[in-house]
Amino acid sequence: MRARQHHSEIVKRVPGLQFVFVVGVVILAAAYWVVQVVNGQDYRELALNNSLRMHTIEAPRGLIFERGRRPLVENVASYNLLLHAGRSGDLAASRAFAESILGEMSEATENRWERPRGVILVAEDLSLAEVARFEVMSLEHPEFEIDVGHLRLYRHGAQTAHVVGYLGEASEARLASSNGELRQGDLIGVVGAEAAFDKALRGSDGERRVVVDHRGRVKREHSRTLAEPGEELLLEIDLGMQQAVARFLEDSVGAVVALDPKTGGILTMVSSPSYDPNIFTRRLASERWQAIVKAPHDPLQNRTVQNTYSPGSVFKIVVAAAGLTERETTPGESIYCSGSTKLYNNQFRCWKRGGHGRVRLREAIRDSCDVYFYHLGQRLGIDRIARYARMFGLGSLTNLEIGGEKAGLVPDEAWSLAARNTPWYPGETISVAIGQGPLLVTPVQIASMMAIVANGGTRVTPRLVSGEVESAPTGLDPDALALIREALSAVVNDRGTGYAARMPGLEVAGKTATVQVVEQVTWIDSEDLPYERRDHAWFASFAPADDPQLVVVVFVEHGGHGSQAAAPLARLIYETYFKAS
């Protein structure tokens, strides 16, 4: 009886159990459907990702051309050897194999081998024969991979180094400020056009995803995102002139800037000594880097924009424009030069021991008479001189695209109080009137100043890259500038101090300057002094005088007289340009 009752209760529970079983099967089927159908692709992708490797496709960096579209900077294929440490069962054997092909490891590679993690760079710029040997042995040594990249080729080496610059590995600070645009090991522009236009030249890297087996060997390509090449860069540089000027300066320390006075386009920018930027395309050993930075006269320094110097007598152009405009002198007024003059109880000497006699403004500029400008500077005072210097663009950046430019210094009374905590003394104005004292300029600023004189009073922004002309009026008196242009022509063509720049068939206008490095109280020939104490030489010019097409500024460090060291170089540059055009 009790057994029959127990059986009855079990029978009653069967439908419930069947319901639970059916529900369970339905749930399992639904879950299977979700996993296999709804989310199947995602799970398959996750499974596949366990056997995927990501390879960056390096974006070709943009090429750089000169104005005639001849290449200055190109890319060439570069083969680098990578080691995937996790794929190697025996690192010692892997190293022995690599050394059997490449020879002994460098010091930098040696340090990376001590604690290899992830992927390390073993060697750069492999030959095709070395690449072939690693590829042949890829089955036995899957831990090695050949990475194909691009190596920058600076076609004209030292001749264009300070214009185009070079690349270097992004620093930690640069990586942190890049908002993820840069990765460890990325190369970026360090100086020159490479740095100024780095983002446009860099482009965007692509990505290649490949399927690998358990030993890390590539089986097939899964997907690919193409790289976007960097933009091309067209410079205003005239390669023929650039190369010629580099040769003219190769035995000197100095700088040359040549530009179009109507557009500001820089045709030539040379700093000497220079360096070969191709040495930076590969990892540089510390000894070689030290040799470069300790080389005589600092070849890495771009003297056209990074070094400041006293302008010397070139600054007399500014003082003449101020004197004429402010009515402190006239073209007909004359001053007597006996070889020296006494002002503020101090004797100030002219560069010409016997003096120039009685001179007017034209002769004072032509013969570079210091005494004339001592008196004119005394009348103007430092603040008015400074105001006109700034109208010519001195004391401020020219906004040339490449970095590292210095603003120079135009002193005045306010500057003296702020910087030196002393008042400006009137005797200091006398030195500034002939371009000495605390007045400092760069060669590119002097080129910009000469463009203003040449084009009649418009400031054009110097530029390396072809594009829209940026200009603005200066407010300078056109009549005063016209008179100064005529006097500058006399400097060259009427047996003035720039006579060495004279050319048959081409009227060159310019101004020489001989800048004292150390103060002299007697007349001593610069050539009789030790090299580091010799005068600096300037020649700032334009041609043709009646329709200026080219401004040329030559600076020779410790070169002596501007008439002897700088003016003849300018003549060679004009010959090169106008014979070719």
Stockholm file with secondary structure:
# STOCKHOLM 1.0

chainA/1-581         MRARQHHSEIVKRVPGLQFVFVVGVVILAAAYWVVQVVNGQDYRELALNNSLRMHTIEAPRGLIFERGRRPLVENVASYNLLLHAGRSGDLAASRAFAESILGEMSEATENRWERPRGVILVAEDLSLAEVARFEVMSLEHPEFEIDVGHLRLYRHGAQTAHVVGYLGEASEARLASSNGELRQGDLIGVVGAEAAFDKALRGSDGERRVVVDHRGRVKREHSRTLAEPGEELLLEIDLGMQQAVARFLEDSVGAVVALDPKTGGILTMVSSPSYDPNIFTRRLASERWQAIVKAPHDPLQNRTVQNTYSPGSVFKIVVAAAGLTERETTPGESIYCSGSTKLYNNQFRCWKRGGHGRVRLREAIRDSCDVYFYHLGQRLGIDRIARYARMFGLGSLTNLEIGGEKAGLVPDEAWSLAARNTPWYPGETISVAIGQGPLLVTPVQIASMMAIVANGGTRVTPRLVSGEVESAPTGLDPDALALIREALSAVVNDRGTGYAARMPGLEVAGKTATVQVVEQVTWIDSEDLPYERRDHAWFASFAPADDPQLVVVVFVEHGGHGSQAAAPLARLIYETYFKAS
#=GR chainA/1-581 SS CHHHHHHHHHHHHHHHHHHHHHHHHHHHHHHHHIIIIISHHHHHHHHHHTTEEEEEECCCCCCEECTTCCEEEEEEEEEEEEEEGGGCSCHHHHHHHHHHHHCSCCHHHHHHHHSCCSEEEEESSCCHHHHHHHHHTTTTCTTEEEEEEEEEEETTGGGGHHHHCEEEECCHHHHHTTTTSCCTTCEEEEEHHHHHTHHHHHCBCEEEEEEECTTCCEEEEEEEECCBCCCCEEBCCCHHHHHHHHHHHTTSCEEEEEECTTTCBEEEEEEESCCCGGGGGSCCCHHHHHHHHTSTTCTTSCTTTSCCBCCGGGGHHHHHHHHHHTTSCCTTCEEEESSEEEETTEEEECSSTTCCEEEEHHHHHHTTCHHHHHHHHHHHCHHHHHHHHHHTTTTSCCCCSSSCCCCCBCCCHHHIIIIISSCCCHHHHHHHTTTCTTCBBCHHHHHHHHHHHHHTSEEECCBSBCSCCCEEECCCCHHHHHHHHHHHHHHHHSSCTTGGGCBTTBCCEEEEEEECSSCCSSCCCGGGSCGGGSCEEEEEEEESTTSCCEEEEEEETTCCCHHHHTHHHHHHHHHHHHHHC
#=GC SS_cons         CHHHHHHHHHHHHHHHHHHHHHHHHHHHHHHHHIIIIISHHHHHHHHHHTTEEEEEECCCCCCEECTTCCEEEEEEEEEEEEEEGGGCSCHHHHHHHHHHHHCSCCHHHHHHHHSCCSEEEEESSCCHHHHHHHHHTTTTCTTEEEEEEEEEEETTGGGGHHHHCEEEECCHHHHHTTTTSCCTTCEEEEEHHHHHTHHHHHCBCEEEEEEECTTCCEEEEEEEECCBCCCCEEBCCCHHHHHHHHHHHTTSCEEEEEECTTTCBEEEEEEESCCCGGGGGSCCCHHHHHHHHTSTTCTTSCTTTSCCBCCGGGGHHHHHHHHHHTTSCCTTCEEEESSEEEETTEEEECSSTTCCEEEEHHHHHHTTCHHHHHHHHHHHCHHHHHHHHHHTTTTSCCCCSSSCCCCCBCCCHHHIIIIISSCCCHHHHHHHTTTCTTCBBCHHHHHHHHHHHHHTSEEECCBSBCSCCCEEECCCCHHHHHHHHHHHHHHHHSSCTTGGGCBTTBCCEEEEEEECSSCCSSCCCGGGSCGGGSCEEEEEEEESTTSCCEEEEEEETTCCCHHHHTHHHHHHHHHHHHHHC
//
